[in-house]
Amino acid sequence: MLEELQRLQAHVGVLKTRLAEFESENRSLSDTQSRSNEQHSAQIDLKNGIISTKEEEIHSLTNQLNSSQSQLKQLNDDATTLADRYGRLEKSCTDLKNRFQEILAERNELRVMKEKLQNEQRHSHQEIQALKNERDRLLQKNEHAKAKVEAIIQRLSILGTAQDQHAQEIQQLAHPAEVNEEA
């Protein structure tokens, strides 16, 4: 029994040694676990901080996206409005261009008509001048004929011949207005 007791003491000693080793290994593992837990906690906190930052960035980017989409919509609306205005302006420009061409055509017609009327006016002035010259020439010729007739009448009256009667008739022919007044 002593042997058994010694053997049991030896077993107890081995068990105490083993227990001490297990406790030391357990402490070591606990320390390692606590360090790992601390590292994991730190990493989790770090990851949570990164996730929070990323969520804020996502929120910020979502706001920017919404803002950009509203700006895009506004720009598209503005582009549509400008395209409509441009279309109307282009049509107005075409209408103005056509009207301008019509006005130019009318102006050219008026120029041709003006030149034609100026030529007619020049021609009319020339005709009027020619008629004035003809009238002046005829008046001079009439005056010259009148002077001849009066000279002939005067000669006949001076002669005092029997042709006085003819002289009176000639005088009546030359001045019919005077004869009508005497009558």
MDTraj code that builds the backbone (N, CA, C; nanometers):
import mdtraj as md
import numpy as np

residues = "MET LEU GLU GLU LEU GLN ARG LEU GLN ALA HIS VAL GLY VAL LEU LYS THR ARG LEU ALA GLU PHE GLU SER GLU ASN ARG SER LEU SER ASP THR GLN SER ARG SER ASN GLU GLN HIS SER ALA GLN ILE ASP LEU LYS ASN GLY ILE ILE SER THR LYS GLU GLU GLU ILE HIS SER LEU THR ASN GLN LEU ASN SER SER GLN SER GLN LEU LYS GLN LEU ASN ASP ASP ALA THR THR LEU ALA ASP ARG TYR GLY ARG LEU GLU LYS SER CYS THR ASP LEU LYS ASN ARG PHE GLN GLU ILE LEU ALA GLU ARG ASN GLU LEU ARG VAL MET LYS GLU LYS LEU GLN ASN GLU GLN ARG HIS SER HIS GLN GLU ILE GLN ALA LEU LYS ASN GLU ARG ASP ARG LEU LEU GLN LYS ASN GLU HIS ALA LYS ALA LYS VAL GLU ALA ILE ILE GLN ARG LEU SER ILE LEU GLY THR ALA GLN ASP GLN HIS ALA GLN GLU ILE GLN GLN LEU ALA HIS PRO ALA GLU VAL ASN GLU GLU ALA".split()
xyz = np.array([
    [0.0768, -0.1133, 0.0000],
    [0.0000, 0.0000, 0.0000],
    [0.0840, 0.1240, 0.0000],
    [0.1785, 0.1173, 0.0549],
    [0.2718, 0.2263, 0.0542],
    [0.3163, 0.2501, -0.0889],
    [0.3356, 0.1429, -0.1459],
    [0.3760, 0.1554, -0.2860],
    [0.2647, 0.2216, -0.3649],
    [0.1498, 0.1828, -0.3317],
    [0.0381, 0.2397, -0.4052],
    [0.0250, 0.3864, -0.3694],
    [0.0496, 0.4126, -0.2444],
    [0.0406, 0.5500, -0.2014],
    [0.1510, 0.6320, -0.2663],
    [0.2675, 0.5774, -0.2756],
    [0.3770, 0.6474, -0.3413],
    [0.3441, 0.6631, -0.4901],
    [0.2917, 0.5570, -0.5375],
    [0.2567, 0.5639, -0.6773],
    [0.1477, 0.6681, -0.6965],
    [0.0566, 0.6719, -0.6056],
    [-0.0504, 0.7694, -0.6177],
    [0.0071, 0.9109, -0.5974],
    [0.1024, 0.9237, -0.5036],
    [0.1644, 1.0536, -0.4839],
    [0.2409, 1.0930, -0.6085],
    [0.3055, 0.9901, -0.6673],
    [0.3772, 1.0222, -0.7905],
    [0.2783, 1.0643, -0.8971],
    [0.1677, 0.9935, -0.9032],
    [0.0653, 1.0302, -1.0026],
    [0.0096, 1.1680, -0.9706],
    [-0.0115, 1.1940, -0.8388],
    [-0.0648, 1.3247, -0.7993],
    [0.0379, 1.4310, -0.8359],
    [0.1682, 1.4011, -0.8102],
    [0.2735, 1.4974, -0.8451],
    [0.2751, 1.5218, -0.9944],
    [0.2606, 1.4108, -1.0715],
    [0.2586, 1.4259, -1.2178],
    [0.1352, 1.5044, -1.2568],
    [0.0249, 1.4720, -1.1876],
    [-0.0987, 1.5426, -1.2216],
    [-0.0869, 1.6908, -1.1841],
    [-0.0208, 1.7191, -1.0658],
    [-0.0027, 1.8585, -1.0263],
    [0.0846, 1.9288, -1.1283],
    [0.1890, 1.8586, -1.1742],
    [0.2779, 1.9185, -1.2743],
    [0.2002, 1.9425, -1.4033],
    [0.1281, 1.8362, -1.4355],
    [0.0509, 1.8528, -1.5593],
    [-0.0541, 1.9606, -1.5427],
    [-0.1145, 1.9655, -1.4227],
    [-0.2148, 2.0675, -1.3959],
    [-0.1508, 2.2055, -1.4037],
    [-0.0317, 2.2179, -1.3460],
    [0.0382, 2.3459, -1.3498],
    [0.0697, 2.3824, -1.4947],
    [0.1110, 2.2814, -1.5719],
    [0.1402, 2.3085, -1.7136],
    [0.0124, 2.3511, -1.7873],
    [-0.0961, 2.2778, -1.7565],
    [-0.2230, 2.3121, -1.8241],
    [-0.2711, 2.4504, -1.7829],
    [-0.2518, 2.4802, -1.6508],
    [-0.2930, 2.6125, -1.6049],
    [-0.2073, 2.7193, -1.6708],
    [-0.0765, 2.6910, -1.6779],
    [0.0094, 2.7892, -1.7436],
    [-0.0263, 2.7995, -1.8912],
    [-0.0519, 2.6868, -1.9534],
    [-0.0904, 2.6894, -2.0959],
    [-0.2256, 2.7579, -2.1108],
    [-0.3144, 2.7308, -2.0101],
    [-0.4460, 2.7928, -2.0132],
    [-0.4330, 2.9440, -1.9980],
    [-0.3444, 2.9900, -1.9063],
    [-0.3221, 3.1338, -1.8890],
    [-0.2659, 3.1937, -2.0175],
    [-0.1701, 3.1172, -2.0741],
    [-0.1095, 3.1641, -2.1986],
    [-0.2151, 3.1746, -2.3081],
    [-0.2989, 3.0693, -2.3148],
    [-0.4055, 3.0725, -2.4166],
    [-0.5062, 3.1828, -2.3859],
    [-0.5361, 3.2019, -2.2566],
    [-0.6293, 3.3093, -2.2186],
    [-0.5699, 3.4456, -2.2553],
    [-0.4408, 3.4620, -2.2247],
    [-0.3746, 3.5879, -2.2624],
    [-0.3789, 3.6070, -2.4137],
    [-0.3455, 3.4969, -2.4838],
    [-0.3481, 3.5039, -2.6314],
    [-0.4885, 3.5340, -2.6784],
    [-0.5861, 3.4682, -2.6150],
    [-0.7255, 3.4919, -2.6547],
    [-0.7644, 3.6366, -2.6252],
    [-0.7256, 3.6871, -2.5063],
    [-0.7624, 3.8249, -2.4727],
    [-0.6926, 3.9231, -2.5667],
    [-0.5643, 3.8948, -2.5983],
    [-0.4959, 3.9810, -2.6953],
    [-0.5654, 3.9733, -2.8316],
    [-0.6002, 3.8474, -2.8701],
    [-0.6711, 3.8309, -2.9974],
    [-0.8047, 3.9039, -2.9950],
    [-0.8741, 3.8903, -2.8815],
    [-1.0025, 3.9593, -2.8685],
    [-0.9822, 4.1111, -2.8769],
    [-0.8776, 4.1593, -2.8090],
    [-0.8497, 4.3032, -2.8142],
    [-0.8168, 4.3453, -2.9584],
    [-0.7309, 4.2592, -3.0228],
    [-0.6961, 4.2918, -3.1625],
    [-0.8211, 4.2870, -3.2502],
    [-0.9009, 4.1815, -3.2276],
    [-1.0238, 4.1715, -3.3068],
    [-1.1172, 4.2876, -3.2758],
    [-1.1256, 4.3273, -3.1497],
    [-1.2095, 4.4423, -3.1133],
    [-1.1572, 4.5681, -3.1809],
    [-1.0242, 4.5829, -3.1737],
    [-0.9644, 4.7000, -3.2389],
    [-0.9912, 4.6960, -3.3890],
    [-0.9745, 4.5751, -3.4474],
    [-1.0002, 4.5630, -3.5912],
    [-1.1482, 4.5866, -3.6216],
    [-1.2347, 4.5323, -3.5337],
    [-1.3793, 4.5535, -3.5534],
    [-1.4106, 4.7022, -3.5421],
    [-1.3539, 4.7705, -3.4413],
    [-1.3751, 4.9150, -3.4268],
    [-1.3238, 4.9895, -3.5501],
    [-1.2020, 4.9465, -3.5935],
    [-1.1446, 5.0084, -3.7131],
    [-1.2353, 4.9852, -3.8336],
    [-1.2798, 4.8589, -3.8489],
    [-1.3684, 4.8262, -3.9619],
    [-1.5001, 4.9006, -3.9504],
    [-1.5523, 4.9071, -3.8240],
    [-1.6766, 4.9833, -3.8049],
    [-1.6563, 5.1308, -3.8401],
    [-1.5405, 5.1863, -3.8004],
    [-1.5097, 5.3257, -3.8365],
    [-1.5017, 5.3419, -3.9886],
    [-1.4345, 5.2434, -4.0532],
    [-1.4244, 5.2481, -4.2002],
    [-1.5631, 5.2358, -4.2624],
    [-1.6453, 5.1420, -4.2060],
    [-1.7825, 5.1244, -4.2571],
    [-1.8609, 5.2528, -4.2390],
    [-1.8474, 5.3180, -4.1216],
    [-1.9188, 5.4455, -4.0978],
    [-1.8732, 5.5509, -4.1984],
    [-1.7405, 5.5567, -4.2184],
    [-1.6867, 5.6535, -4.3156],
    [-1.7410, 5.6248, -4.4550],
    [-1.7407, 5.4954, -4.4913],
    [-1.7902, 5.4570, -4.6242],
    [-1.9390, 5.4866, -4.6364],
    [-2.0152, 5.4595, -4.5277],
    [-2.1582, 5.4906, -4.5306],
    [-2.1796, 5.6402, -4.5478],
    [-2.0986, 5.7220, -4.4782],
    [-2.1087, 5.8676, -4.4948],
    [-2.0731, 5.9067, -4.6377],
    [-1.9659, 5.8418, -4.6904],
    [-1.9293, 5.8705, -4.8296],
    [-2.0420, 5.8306, -4.9241],
    [-2.1018, 5.7119, -4.8984],
    [-2.2150, 5.6661, -4.9814],
    [-2.3293, 5.7652, -4.9717],
    [-2.3580, 5.8102, -4.8483],
    [-2.4659, 5.9085, -4.8296],
    [-2.4337, 6.0379, -4.9047],
    [-2.3081, 6.0827, -4.8899],
    [-2.2656, 6.2048, -4.9589],
    [-2.2736, 6.1867, -5.1097],
    [-2.2246, 6.0709, -5.1575],
    [-2.2290, 6.0442, -5.3024],
    [-2.3721, 6.0302, -5.3525],
    [-2.4590, 5.9705, -5.2679],
    [-2.6007, 5.9601, -5.3048],
    [-2.6619, 6.0991, -5.3178],
    [-2.6297, 6.1875, -5.2222],
    [-2.6780, 6.3262, -5.2301],
    [-2.6245, 6.3948, -5.3558],
    [-2.4947, 6.3751, -5.3824],
    [-2.4353, 6.4342, -5.5030],
    [-2.5017, 6.3777, -5.6281],
    [-2.5277, 6.2443, -5.6275],
    [-2.5937, 6.1808, -5.7410],
    [-2.7321, 6.2398, -5.7609],
    [-2.8075, 6.2534, -5.6512],
    [-2.9416, 6.3127, -5.6612],
    [-2.9324, 6.4554, -5.7140],
    [-2.8360, 6.5314, -5.6591],
    [-2.8175, 6.6692, -5.7041],
    [-2.7788, 6.6717, -5.8520],
    [-2.6862, 6.5826, -5.8902],
    [-2.6425, 6.5770, -6.0302],
    [-2.7569, 6.5355, -6.1221],
    [-2.8386, 6.4405, -6.0744],
    [-2.9532, 6.3982, -6.1548],
    [-3.0534, 6.5116, -6.1718],
    [-3.0768, 6.5874, -6.0648],
    [-3.1685, 6.7018, -6.0780],
    [-3.1088, 6.8073, -6.1705],
    [-2.9756, 6.8285, -6.1597],
    [-2.9105, 6.9230, -6.2504],
    [-2.9190, 6.8729, -6.3944],
    [-2.8979, 6.7404, -6.4115],
    [-2.9079, 6.6825, -6.5452],
    [-3.0477, 6.7008, -6.6018],
    [-3.1484, 6.6761, -6.5167],
    [-3.2863, 6.6948, -6.5611],
    [-3.3100, 6.8407, -6.5991],
    [-3.2608, 6.9322, -6.5141],
    [-3.2762, 7.0749, -6.5427],
    [-3.2044, 7.1119, -6.6726],
    [-3.0823, 7.0588, -6.6891],
    [-3.0065, 7.0862, -6.8116],
    [-3.0763, 7.0290, -6.9344],
    [-3.1346, 6.9086, -6.9197],
    [-3.2097, 6.8502, -7.0313],
    [-3.3315, 6.9339, -7.0650],
    [-3.4011, 6.9821, -6.9596],
    [-3.5158, 7.0715, -6.9826],
    [-3.4703, 7.1994, -7.0516],
    [-3.3595, 7.2562, -7.0014],
    [-3.3051, 7.3782, -7.0635],
    [-3.2645, 7.3518, -7.2078],
    [-3.2019, 7.2348, -7.2313],
    [-3.1592, 7.2005, -7.3672],
    [-3.2807, 7.1876, -7.4591],
    [-3.3868, 7.1263, -7.4082],
    [-3.5095, 7.1129, -7.4879],
    [-3.5678, 7.2507, -7.5173],
    [-3.5720, 7.3358, -7.4141],
    [-3.6239, 7.4716, -7.4329],
    [-3.5391, 7.5481, -7.5342],
    [-3.4065, 7.5368, -7.5186],
    [-3.3166, 7.6060, -7.6120],
    [-3.3307, 7.5509, -7.7532],
    [-3.3489, 7.4188, -7.7652],
    [-3.3675, 7.3597, -7.8980],
    [-3.4959, 7.4114, -7.9611],
    [-3.6026, 7.4232, -7.8792],
    [-3.7279, 7.4799, -7.9314],
    [-3.7083, 7.6244, -7.9745],
    [-3.6412, 7.7015, -7.8882],
    [-3.6151, 7.8421, -7.9230],
    [-3.5304, 7.8519, -8.0493],
    [-3.4279, 7.7663, -8.0558],
    [-3.3408, 7.7667, -8.1727],
    [-3.4207, 7.7342, -8.2992],
    [-3.5114, 7.6359, -8.2861],
    [-3.5966, 7.6012, -8.4007],
    [-3.6825, 7.7199, -8.4431],
    [-3.7424, 7.7868, -8.3439],
    [-3.8254, 7.9040, -8.3758],
    [-3.7407, 8.0149, -8.4358],
    [-3.6214, 8.0380, -8.3763],
    [-3.5323, 8.1422, -8.4299],
    [-3.4869, 8.1084, -8.5712],
    [-3.4585, 7.9805, -8.5939],
    [-3.4157, 7.9389, -8.7273],
    [-3.5285, 7.9610, -8.8275],
    [-3.6530, 7.9281, -8.7867],
    [-3.7680, 7.9509, -8.8749],
    [-3.7861, 8.1006, -8.8986],
    [-3.7750, 8.1797, -8.7906],
    [-3.7869, 8.3248, -8.8037],
    [-3.6771, 8.3790, -8.8953],
    [-3.5575, 8.3250, -8.8778],
    [-3.4453, 8.3681, -8.9617],
    [-3.4731, 8.3361, -9.1083],
    [-3.5267, 8.2165, -9.1329],
    [-3.5605, 8.1781, -9.2704],
    [-3.6695, 8.2703, -9.3246],
    [-3.7721, 8.2975, -9.2406],
    [-3.8789, 8.3885, -9.2829],
    [-3.8233, 8.5271, -9.3132],
    [-3.7354, 8.5766, -9.2236],
    [-3.6747, 8.7085, -9.2454],
    [-3.5892, 8.7094, -9.3712],
    [-3.5172, 8.6008, -9.3933],
    [-3.4333, 8.5916, -9.5122],
    [-3.5199, 8.5948, -9.6375],
    [-3.6308, 8.5184, -9.6355],
    [-3.7225, 8.5193, -9.7499],
    [-3.7824, 8.6590, -9.7693],
    [-3.8223, 8.7221, -9.6584],
    [-3.8803, 8.8568, -9.6678],
    [-3.7763, 8.9554, -9.7208],
    [-3.6509, 8.9395, -9.6732],
    [-3.5426, 9.0261, -9.7194],
    [-3.5212, 9.0093, -9.8694],
    [-3.5268, 8.8840, -9.9167],
    [-3.5112, 8.8594, -10.0591],
    [-3.6260, 8.9204, -10.1379],
    [-3.7478, 8.9112, -10.0819],
    [-3.8633, 8.9743, -10.1465],
    [-3.8436, 9.1258, -10.1532],
    [-3.7952, 9.1835, -10.0420],
    [-3.7725, 9.3291, -10.0383],
    [-3.6650, 9.3674, -10.1399],
    [-3.5591, 9.2858, -10.1479],
    [-3.4541, 9.3135, -10.2470],
    [-3.5106, 9.3080, -10.3878],
    [-3.5968, 9.2079, -10.4140],
    [-3.6584, 9.1967, -10.5468],
    [-3.7459, 9.3189, -10.5745],
    [-3.8231, 9.3601, -10.4729],
    [-3.9070, 9.4799, -10.4888],
    [-3.8202, 9.6033, -10.5122],
    [-3.7089, 9.6129, -10.4369],
    [-3.6181, 9.7257, -10.4538],
    [-3.5614, 9.7288, -10.5953],
    [-3.5230, 9.6112, -10.6449],
    [-3.4686, 9.6052, -10.7815],
    [-3.5747, 9.6451, -10.8839],
    [-3.6988, 9.5987, -10.8598],
    [-3.8080, 9.6385, -10.9497],
    [-3.8292, 9.7892, -10.9442],
    [-3.8249, 9.8445, -10.8211],
    [-3.8431, 9.9895, -10.8067],
    [-3.7284, 10.0666, -10.8734],
    [-3.6061, 10.0122, -10.8632],
    [-3.4928, 10.0763, -10.9305],
    [-3.5141, 10.0796, -11.0808],
    [-3.5563, 9.9640, -11.1341],
    [-3.5801, 9.9573, -11.2792],
    [-3.6896, 10.0554, -11.3168],
    [-3.7967, 10.0581, -11.2339],
    [-3.9070, 10.1496, -11.2628],
    [-3.8602, 10.2947, -11.2519],
    [-3.7759, 10.3242, -11.1501],
    [-3.7232, 10.4601, -11.1314],
    [-3.6402, 10.5015, -11.2514],
    [-3.5515, 10.4098, -11.2966],
    [-3.4688, 10.4417, -11.4134],
    [-3.5558, 10.4637, -11.5368],
    [-3.6591, 10.3794, -11.5515],
    [-3.7504, 10.3938, -11.6650],
    [-3.8209, 10.5296, -11.6580],
    [-3.8701, 10.5641, -11.5360],
    [-3.9393, 10.6924, -11.5203],
    [-3.8435, 10.8101, -11.5407],
    [-3.7181, 10.7952, -11.4948],
    [-3.6202, 10.9016, -11.5171],
    [-3.5931, 10.9182, -11.6666],
    [-3.5828, 10.8057, -11.7377],
    [-3.5628, 10.8139, -11.8831],
    [-3.6830, 10.8800, -11.9497],
    [-3.8031, 10.8407, -11.9069],
    [-3.9246, 10.9026, -11.9614],
    [-3.9283, 11.0516, -11.9278],
    [-3.8873, 11.0855, -11.8045],
    [-3.8854, 11.2269, -11.7642],
    [-3.7866, 11.3043, -11.8490],
    [-3.6661, 11.2462, -11.8669],
    [-3.5667, 11.3119, -11.9522],
    [-3.6205, 11.3316, -12.0932],
    [-3.6813, 11.2237, -12.1438],
    [-3.7374, 11.2299, -12.2796],
    [-3.8478, 11.3357, -12.2855],
    [-3.9335, 11.3399, -12.1795],
    [-4.0416, 11.4401, -12.1752],
    [-3.9838, 11.5816, -12.1687],
    [-3.8776, 11.6006, -12.0875],
    [-3.8142, 11.7331, -12.0806],
    [-3.7576, 11.7712, -12.2178],
    [-3.6981, 11.6734, -12.2839],
    [-3.6437, 11.7018, -12.4175],
    [-3.7564, 11.7384, -12.5140],
    [-3.8692, 11.6640, -12.5057],
    [-3.9834, 11.6951, -12.5920],
    [-4.0393, 11.8335, -12.5600],
    [-4.0480, 11.8632, -12.4266],
    [-4.0986, 11.9951, -12.3862],
    [-4.0054, 12.1038, -12.4382],
    [-3.8753, 12.0813, -12.4242],
    [-3.7787, 12.1797, -12.4737],
    [-3.7921, 12.1959, -12.6255],
    [-3.8069, 12.0818, -12.6933],
    [-3.8224, 12.0880, -12.8402],
    [-3.9502, 12.1623, -12.8756],
    [-4.0592, 12.1367, -12.8008],
    [-4.1858, 12.2059, -12.8274],
    [-4.1738, 12.3555, -12.7970],
    [-4.1021, 12.3899, -12.6889],
    [-4.0800, 12.5323, -12.6580],
    [-4.0010, 12.5989, -12.7701],
    [-3.8961, 12.5279, -12.8127],
    [-3.8164, 12.5834, -12.9227],
    [-3.9015, 12.6005, -13.0480],
    [-3.9857, 12.4982, -13.0761],
    [-4.0748, 12.5049, -13.1930],
    [-4.1734, 12.6197, -13.1771],
    [-4.2281, 12.6355, -13.0559],
    [-4.3229, 12.7460, -13.0308],
    [-4.2542, 12.8815, -13.0519],
    [-4.1293, 12.8927, -12.9940],
    [-4.0556, 13.0186, -13.0105],
    [-4.0302, 13.0456, -13.1585],
    [-3.9914, 12.9378, -13.2312],
    [-3.9645, 12.9543, -13.3750],
    [-4.0924, 12.9949, -13.4491],
    [-4.2069, 12.9286, -13.4124],
    [-4.3342, 12.9613, -13.4774],
    [-4.3792, 13.1026, -13.4406],
    [-4.3573, 13.1423, -13.3134],
    [-4.3934, 13.2799, -13.2741],
    [-4.3107, 13.3815, -13.3520],
    [-4.1806, 13.3517, -13.3669],
    [-4.0954, 13.4427, -13.4457],
    [-4.1419, 13.4469, -13.5916],
    [-4.1746, 13.3281, -13.6432],
    [-4.2213, 13.3213, -13.7822],
    [-4.3525, 13.3973, -13.7971],
    [-4.4423, 13.3816, -13.6965],
    [-4.5709, 13.4514, -13.6979],
    [-4.5491, 13.6024, -13.6912],
    [-4.4569, 13.6433, -13.6012],
    [-4.4254, 13.7870, -13.5893],
    [-4.3666, 13.8395, -13.7211],
    [-4.2799, 13.7577, -13.7782],
    [-4.2168, 13.7963, -13.9049],
    [-4.3228, 13.8093, -14.0153],
    [-4.4169, 13.7100, -14.0195],
    [-4.5244, 13.7151, -14.1203],
    [-4.6146, 13.8359, -14.0954],
    [-4.6443, 13.8642, -13.9686],
    [-4.7286, 13.9777, -13.9321],
    [-4.6623, 14.1084, -13.9770],
    [-4.5314, 14.1149, -13.9519],
    [-4.4579, 14.2354, -13.9902],
    [-4.4607, 14.2533, -14.1417],
    [-4.4483, 14.1436, -14.2165],
    [-4.4526, 14.1524, -14.3638],
    [-4.5886, 14.1988, -14.4107],
    [-4.6932, 14.1356, -14.3481],
    [-4.8294, 14.1737, -14.3885],
    [-4.8541, 14.3204, -14.3568],
    [-4.8127, 14.3646, -14.2406],
    [-4.8318, 14.5057, -14.2048],
    [-4.7528, 14.5967, -14.2988],
    [-4.6325, 14.5514, -14.3354],
    [-4.5519, 14.6313, -14.4290],
    [-4.6216, 14.6404, -14.5641],
    [-4.6789, 14.5274, -14.6072],
    [-4.7495, 14.5288, -14.7363],
    [-4.8701, 14.6195, -14.7274],
    [-4.9447, 14.6108, -14.6165],
    [-5.0642, 14.6942, -14.5983],
    [-5.0250, 14.8410, -14.5963],
    [-4.9173, 14.8689, -14.5310],
    [-4.8720, 15.0066, -14.5213],
    [-4.8313, 15.0585, -14.6596],
    [-4.7646, 14.9759, -14.7367],
    [-4.7249, 15.0180, -14.8709],
    [-4.8469, 15.0448, -14.9583],
    [-4.9438, 14.9548, -14.9444],
    [-5.0641, 14.9713, -15.0265],
    [-5.1402, 15.0973, -14.9863],
    [-5.1465, 15.1229, -14.8574],
    [-5.2193, 15.2433, -14.8156],
    [-5.1459, 15.3696, -14.8574],
    [-5.0125, 15.3601, -14.8651],
    [-4.9334, 15.4737, -14.9072],
    [-4.9550, 15.4999, -15.0557],
    [-4.9645, 15.4003, -15.1337],
    [-4.9797, 15.4147, -15.2781],
    [-5.1106, 15.4852, -15.3128],
    [-5.2134, 15.4608, -15.2351],
    [-5.3406, 15.5283, -15.2557],
    [-5.4064, 15.4951, -15.3872],
    [-5.3899, 15.3833, -15.4351],
    [-5.4461, 15.3435, -15.5640],
    [-5.5846, 15.2885, -15.5456],
    [-5.6317, 15.2383, -15.6501],
    [-5.7664, 15.1831, -15.6519],
    [-5.7730, 15.0513, -15.5751],
    [-5.6648, 15.0144, -15.5358],
    [-5.6625, 14.8860, -15.4642],
    [-5.6855, 14.9051, -15.3147],
    [-5.7362, 15.0210, -15.2777],
    [-5.7644, 15.0447, -15.1362],
    [-5.8658, 14.9433, -15.0818],
    [-5.9555, 14.9137, -15.1677],
    [-6.0560, 14.8178, -15.1261],
    [-5.9900, 14.6826, -15.0943],
    [-5.9005, 14.6408, -15.1820],
    [-5.8297, 14.5150, -15.1552],
    [-5.7441, 14.5277, -15.0298],
    [-5.6865, 14.6428, -15.0065],
    [-5.6036, 14.6637, -14.8877],
    [-5.6871, 14.6493, -14.7616],
    [-5.8120, 14.7040, -14.7690],
    [-5.8990, 14.6903, -14.6530],
    [-5.9349, 14.5431, -14.6284],
    [-5.9579, 14.4726, -14.7377],
    [-5.9886, 14.3297, -14.7231],
    [-5.8678, 14.2543, -14.6640],
    [-5.7507, 14.2908, -14.7132],
    [-5.6297, 14.2261, -14.6600],
    [-5.6133, 14.2614, -14.5134],
    [-5.6424, 14.3881, -14.4797],
    [-5.6311, 14.4294, -14.3404],
    [-5.7328, 14.3540, -14.2547],
    [-5.8503, 14.3342, -14.3098],
    [-5.9502, 14.2562, -14.2368],
    [-5.9013, 14.1130, -14.2147],
    [-5.8369, 14.0614, -14.3174],
    [-5.7844, 13.9250, -14.3037],
    [-5.6710, 13.9191, -14.2000],
    [-5.5887, 14.0249, -14.1996],
    [-5.4761, 14.0259, -14.1078],
    [-5.5205, 14.0466, -13.9634],
    [-5.6250, 14.1333, -13.9454],
    [-5.6721, 14.1641, -13.8086],
    [-5.8229, 14.1410, -13.8021],
    [-5.8649, 14.0219, -13.8023],
    [-6.0086, 13.9966, -13.7986],
    [-6.0726, 14.0416, -13.6673],
    [-6.0004, 14.0465, -13.5600],
    [-6.0560, 14.0871, -13.4308],
    [-6.0961, 14.2350, -13.4353],
    [-6.0190, 14.3208, -13.5022],
    [-6.0489, 14.4637, -13.5091],
    [-6.1746, 14.4878, -13.5908],
    [-6.1933, 14.4058, -13.6945],
    [-6.3116, 14.4207, -13.7810],
    [-6.4373, 14.3794, -13.7037],
    [-6.4243, 14.2755, -13.6246],
    [-6.5398, 14.2308, -13.5449],
    [-6.5771, 14.3350, -13.4406],
    [-6.4796, 14.4082, -13.3881],
    [-6.5076, 14.5121, -13.2886],
    [-6.5795, 14.6295, -13.3536],
    [-6.5427, 14.6625, -13.4789],
    [-6.6045, 14.7770, -13.5475],
    [-6.7471, 14.7412, -13.5855],
    [-6.7712, 14.6182, -13.6168],
    [-6.9034, 14.5768, -13.6581],
    [-6.9930, 14.5762, -13.5367],
])
top = md.Topology()
chain = top.add_chain()
for i, resn in enumerate(residues, 1):
    res = top.add_residue(resn, chain, resSeq=i)
    for name in ("N", "CA", "C"):
        top.add_atom(name, md.element.get_by_symbol(name[0]), res)
traj = md.Trajectory(xyz[None], top)
